[in-house]
């Protein structure tokens, strides 16, 4: 138990050091192309990167603030939540799992690849459908599907 506490304290200090030195910004720039694959663009890229590196509680706080301000589209907020759900606090979890003997590639790389792939699949589905289908589109789709059944 004390081992995990020490790791978490060191992690929080190192994240503050990364932020103070500007290395966290460089890490976010490196992550940007991957996030674009998942359909995340603009200011939502920054939010998602913060969620990944600093954890779900800090990232979710920023996400709620941005959602209330209306600065980021609901679709981008949703995709950011998808990635956050699959890969929140990658740094913390990876360090903890590796300290317990897990494989670094399985924990870190595998988790990020899965999160990006899942978010990209969901983004592709979202692109196929309008954000708010009109009643005419809904009724038309329903009638077409009923014709196929009969």
Backbone as numpy.savetxt, mean C-alpha at the origin, in Angstrom:
# Nx Ny Nz CAx CAy CAz Cx Cy Cz
11.03 -11.66 24.80 10.21 -10.48 24.80 11.08 -9.22 24.80
12.13 -9.23 25.59 13.02 -8.07 25.65 13.73 -7.88 24.31
13.98 -8.98 23.63 14.65 -8.91 22.32 13.80 -8.14 21.31
12.49 -8.40 21.32 11.59 -7.70 20.40 11.51 -6.22 20.76
11.46 -5.89 22.04 11.43 -4.50 22.48 12.68 -3.75 22.02
13.82 -4.36 22.18 15.07 -3.74 21.75 15.06 -3.50 20.23
14.57 -4.47 19.48 14.51 -4.33 18.02 13.58 -3.18 17.64
12.43 -3.08 18.30 11.49 -2.01 17.98 12.05 -0.63 18.33
12.76 -0.52 19.42 13.37 0.76 19.80 14.44 1.14 18.80
15.30 0.21 18.44 16.34 0.48 17.45 15.72 0.85 16.11
14.65 0.17 15.74 13.98 0.46 14.49 13.40 1.87 14.47
12.74 2.27 15.53 12.17 3.61 15.56 13.26 4.68 15.52
14.37 4.46 16.18 15.47 5.41 16.11 16.08 5.45 14.71
16.22 4.28 14.10 16.81 4.26 12.76 15.89 4.92 11.74
14.58 4.76 11.88 13.66 5.44 10.97 13.74 6.96 11.13
13.88 7.42 12.35 14.05 8.86 12.57 15.37 9.34 11.96
16.41 8.54 12.07 17.70 8.88 11.47 17.60 8.93 9.95
16.89 7.96 9.36 16.69 7.95 7.90 15.94 9.20 7.45
14.95 9.58 8.21 14.19 10.77 7.85 15.05 12.03 7.98
15.83 12.12 9.06 16.66 13.31 9.29 17.76 13.46 8.24
18.30 12.35 7.76 19.39 12.41 6.78 18.91 12.51 5.34
17.61 12.32 5.13 17.07 12.39 3.77 17.09 11.06 3.03
17.60 10.02 3.66 17.64 8.71 3.02 16.24 8.11 2.84
15.33 8.48 3.71 13.96 7.99 3.58 13.34 8.51 2.29
13.64 9.75 1.93 13.16 10.31 0.67 13.71 9.56 -0.54
14.98 9.18 -0.47 15.58 8.40 -1.55 14.94 7.02 -1.66
14.64 6.42 -0.52 13.99 5.12 -0.53 12.59 5.23 -1.16
11.92 6.33 -0.89 10.59 6.55 -1.47 10.67 6.73 -2.98
11.71 7.41 -3.44 11.89 7.57 -4.89 12.17 6.23 -5.56
12.92 5.38 -4.89 13.21 4.06 -5.44 11.95 3.19 -5.50
11.05 3.38 -4.57 9.83 2.60 -4.52 8.77 3.11 -5.49
8.90 4.32 -5.95 7.91 4.96 -6.80 7.55 4.16 -8.06
8.51 3.61 -8.82 8.13 2.83 -10.01 7.29 1.60 -9.67
7.58 0.95 -8.56 6.79 -0.22 -8.15 5.36 0.18 -7.82
5.23 1.32 -7.16 3.89 1.78 -6.81 3.09 2.17 -8.04
3.76 2.69 -9.05 3.06 3.01 -10.30 2.54 1.75 -10.97
3.27 0.64 -10.84 2.78 -0.64 -11.37 1.47 -1.03 -10.69
1.34 -0.69 -9.43 0.13 -1.02 -8.67 -0.98 -0.01 -8.91
-0.75 0.98 -9.77 -1.78 1.96 -10.07 -1.80 3.14 -9.13
-0.80 3.25 -8.28 -0.74 4.35 -7.31 0.12 5.46 -7.90
-0.46 6.67 -7.94 0.24 7.79 -8.56 0.14 9.05 -7.70
0.98 10.00 -8.02 0.91 11.31 -7.37 1.22 11.28 -5.89
0.46 12.07 -5.16 0.67 12.18 -3.71 0.41 10.85 -2.99
-0.40 10.00 -3.58 -0.67 8.69 -2.96 0.59 7.83 -2.92
1.53 8.06 -3.85 2.81 7.33 -3.81 3.54 7.61 -2.51
3.59 8.88 -2.16 4.30 9.28 -0.94 3.62 8.67 0.28
2.30 8.73 0.32 1.56 8.16 1.44 1.82 6.67 1.59
1.78 5.96 0.48 1.96 4.51 0.53 3.37 4.14 0.96
4.35 4.89 0.48 5.72 4.63 0.90 5.90 4.87 2.39
5.29 5.91 2.89 5.35 6.18 4.34 4.71 5.04 5.12
3.56 4.54 4.62 2.91 3.41 5.27 3.81 2.19 5.31
4.50 1.94 4.21 5.38 0.77 4.15 6.54 0.88 5.11
7.16 2.06 5.16 8.37 2.20 5.96 8.11 2.53 7.42
7.09 3.31 7.70 6.88 3.77 9.07 5.76 3.05 9.80
5.01 2.24 9.11 4.00 1.44 9.79 2.58 1.90 9.51
1.66 1.04 9.88 0.26 1.24 9.54 -0.38 2.38 10.33
-0.03 2.55 11.59 -0.69 3.59 12.38 -0.30 4.99 11.90
0.97 5.20 11.66 1.42 6.51 11.16 0.88 6.75 9.75
1.00 5.75 8.90 0.53 5.89 7.52 -0.97 6.06 7.44
-1.72 5.34 8.28 -3.18 5.47 8.27 -3.61 6.84 8.75
-2.89 7.39 9.70 -3.20 8.75 10.15 -3.05 9.76 9.02
-1.97 9.63 8.27 -1.78 10.52 7.11 -2.85 10.29 6.06
-3.19 9.02 5.84 -4.19 8.67 4.84 -5.56 9.27 5.20
-5.94 9.19 6.44 -7.22 9.76 6.88 -7.22 11.27 6.69
-6.13 11.91 7.04 -6.04 13.37 6.87 -6.17 13.75 5.40
-5.48 13.03 4.53 -5.55 13.34 3.10 -6.92 13.03 2.51
-7.56 11.97 2.99 -8.90 11.62 2.50 -9.90 12.70 2.88
-9.78 13.21 4.07 -10.70 14.29 4.52 -10.46 15.58 3.76
-9.22 15.84 3.39 -8.92 17.09 2.68 -9.38 17.05 1.23
-9.54 15.85 0.68 -9.97 15.71 -0.70 -8.85 15.91 -1.70
-7.60 15.95 -1.24 -6.46 16.19 -2.13 -6.12 14.97 -2.99
-6.53 13.80 -2.55 -6.23 12.56 -3.27 -7.55 11.91 -3.65
-7.60 11.37 -4.85 -8.84 10.76 -5.34 -9.19 9.52 -4.50
-10.48 9.23 -4.38 -10.89 8.04 -3.62 -10.28 6.75 -4.16
-10.11 6.66 -5.47 -9.52 5.46 -6.06 -8.07 5.30 -5.60
-7.30 6.39 -5.57 -5.91 6.32 -5.11 -5.84 5.97 -3.63
-6.76 6.50 -2.86 -6.79 6.17 -1.43 -7.10 4.69 -1.25
-8.04 4.18 -2.03 -8.38 2.76 -1.94 -7.18 1.88 -2.30
-6.50 2.21 -3.40 -5.34 1.40 -3.80 -4.22 1.49 -2.76
-4.05 2.65 -2.18 -3.06 2.78 -1.11 -3.43 1.90 0.08
-4.72 1.83 0.40 -5.17 0.94 1.48 -4.93 -0.53 1.15
-5.11 -0.88 -0.13 -4.87 -2.27 -0.54 -3.41 -2.64 -0.30
-2.50 -1.78 -0.77 -1.07 -2.06 -0.55 -0.76 -2.06 0.93
-1.32 -1.11 1.67 -1.06 -1.04 3.10 -1.56 -2.31 3.80
-2.68 -2.82 3.36 -3.21 -4.04 3.98 -2.32 -5.24 3.76
-1.72 -5.33 2.58 -0.87 -6.48 2.27 0.56 -6.33 2.77
1.05 -5.11 2.86 2.48 -4.95 3.16 2.78 -3.83 4.15
1.91 -3.61 5.12 2.20 -2.55 6.08 3.40 -2.90 6.95
4.11 -1.88 7.33 5.32 -1.97 8.16 6.26 -3.10 7.76
6.62 -3.08 6.50 7.52 -4.09 5.95 8.84 -4.11 6.71
9.35 -2.95 7.05 10.64 -2.87 7.73 10.59 -3.54 9.09
9.60 -3.16 9.90 9.49 -3.74 11.25 9.32 -5.25 11.20
8.36 -5.71 10.40 8.08 -7.14 10.35 9.27 -7.93 9.82
9.95 -7.38 8.82 11.10 -8.09 8.27 12.20 -8.25 9.31
12.49 -7.19 10.02 13.54 -7.26 11.05 13.15 -8.26 12.14
11.89 -8.21 12.56 11.44 -9.15 13.59 11.51 -10.60 13.11
11.01 -10.85 11.92 10.98 -12.23 11.41 12.37 -12.76 11.11
13.24 -11.91 10.59 14.61 -12.33 10.30 15.36 -12.63 11.60
15.07 -11.83 12.64 15.72 -12.10 13.93 15.27 -13.43 14.52
14.10 -13.90 14.10 13.61 -15.20 14.56 14.02 -16.34 13.65
14.78 -16.01 12.56 15.32 -17.04 11.70 14.67 -17.20 10.34
13.77 -16.30 9.98 13.10 -16.40 8.68 14.03 -15.97 7.55
13.70 -16.39 6.34 14.47 -16.05 5.15 14.16 -14.61 4.73
15.18 -13.80 4.48 14.99 -12.40 4.15 14.22 -12.22 2.84
14.48 -13.06 1.87 13.79 -12.91 0.58 12.32 -13.29 0.68
12.03 -14.30 1.44 10.64 -14.70 1.61 9.83 -13.67 2.37
10.45 -13.08 3.37 9.74 -12.11 4.21 9.64 -10.76 3.53
10.73 -10.25 3.02 10.76 -8.88 2.51 10.35 -8.80 1.05
11.08 -9.46 0.20 10.83 -9.36 -1.25 9.50 -10.01 -1.62
9.25 -11.19 -1.09 8.01 -11.88 -1.41 6.78 -11.09 -1.01
6.84 -10.48 0.13 5.69 -9.70 0.61 5.45 -8.47 -0.24
6.50 -7.77 -0.61 6.34 -6.57 -1.44 5.85 -6.95 -2.84
6.42 -8.00 -3.41 5.98 -8.44 -4.74 4.51 -8.84 -4.72
4.10 -9.58 -3.70 2.70 -9.98 -3.61 1.79 -8.76 -3.45
2.17 -7.83 -2.60 1.34 -6.63 -2.38 1.19 -5.82 -3.66
2.28 -5.63 -4.39 2.23 -4.86 -5.63 1.40 -5.60 -6.68
1.58 -6.91 -6.79 0.83 -7.69 -7.78 -0.66 -7.68 -7.46
-1.01 -7.84 -6.20 -2.43 -7.83 -5.81 -3.04 -6.46 -6.06
-2.33 -5.41 -5.71 -2.84 -4.06 -5.93 -2.96 -3.76 -7.43
-2.01 -4.24 -8.22 -2.07 -4.03 -9.67 -3.28 -4.75 -10.27
-3.58 -5.95 -9.78 -4.76 -6.68 -10.27 -6.04 -5.95 -9.90
-6.10 -5.44 -8.69 -7.29 -4.69 -8.26 -7.40 -3.38 -9.04
-6.27 -2.72 -9.28 -6.29 -1.48 -10.08 -6.77 -1.75 -11.49
-6.37 -2.87 -12.07 -6.82 -3.23 -13.41 -8.33 -3.45 -13.43
-8.86 -4.08 -12.40 -10.31 -4.27 -12.30 -11.03 -2.93 -12.16
-10.46 -2.04 -11.37 -11.08 -0.73 -11.18 -11.10 0.09 -12.46
-10.06 -0.07 -13.29 -10.02 0.67 -14.56 -11.10 0.20 -15.52
-11.52 -1.05 -15.39 -12.53 -1.60 -16.30 -13.93 -1.08 -16.00
-14.15 -0.63 -14.78 -15.48 -0.19 -14.38 -15.46 1.28 -14.02
-16.51 2.00 -14.37 -16.57 3.41 -13.99 -16.69 3.55 -12.48
-16.35 4.72 -11.98 -16.39 4.91 -10.53 -17.81 4.83 -9.99
-18.78 5.40 -10.70 -20.17 5.33 -10.29 -21.01 4.98 -11.50
-21.38 3.73 -11.66 -22.19 3.39 -12.84 -23.57 4.03 -12.74
-24.05 4.51 -13.86 -25.39 5.09 -13.88 -26.41 3.96 -13.82
-27.64 4.30 -13.50 -28.68 3.28 -13.42 -28.90 2.63 -14.79
-28.73 3.40 -15.87 -28.91 2.85 -17.21 -27.85 1.78 -17.49
-26.59 2.06 -17.12 -25.54 1.06 -17.32 -25.80 -0.19 -16.48
-26.24 0.01 -15.24 -26.49 -1.12 -14.36 -27.62 -1.98 -14.91
-28.73 -1.34 -15.31 -29.87 -2.08 -15.84 -29.48 -2.79 -17.14
-28.73 -2.10 -18.01 -28.29 -2.71 -19.26 -27.43 -3.94 -19.02
-26.49 -3.85 -18.09 -25.64 -4.99 -17.77 -26.46 -6.15 -17.22
-27.41 -5.83 -16.36 -28.25 -6.86 -15.75 -29.10 -7.56 -16.82
-29.64 -6.78 -17.74 -30.48 -7.37 -18.78 -29.64 -8.25 -19.71
-28.43 -7.81 -20.05 -27.56 -8.63 -20.90 -27.21 -9.94 -20.22
-26.94 -9.89 -18.91 -26.58 -11.13 -18.21 -27.78 -12.06 -18.09
-28.98 -11.53 -17.98 -30.18 -12.37 -17.93 -30.46 -13.02 -19.27
-30.16 -12.31 -20.37 -30.37 -12.90 -21.70 -29.46 -14.09 -21.92
-28.24 -14.01 -21.40 -27.30 -15.12 -21.56 -27.75 -16.35 -20.80
-28.37 -16.14 -19.65 -28.79 -17.24 -18.79 -29.93 -18.01 -19.44
-30.90 -17.30 -20.07 -32.07 -17.97 -20.63 -31.82 -18.58 -21.96
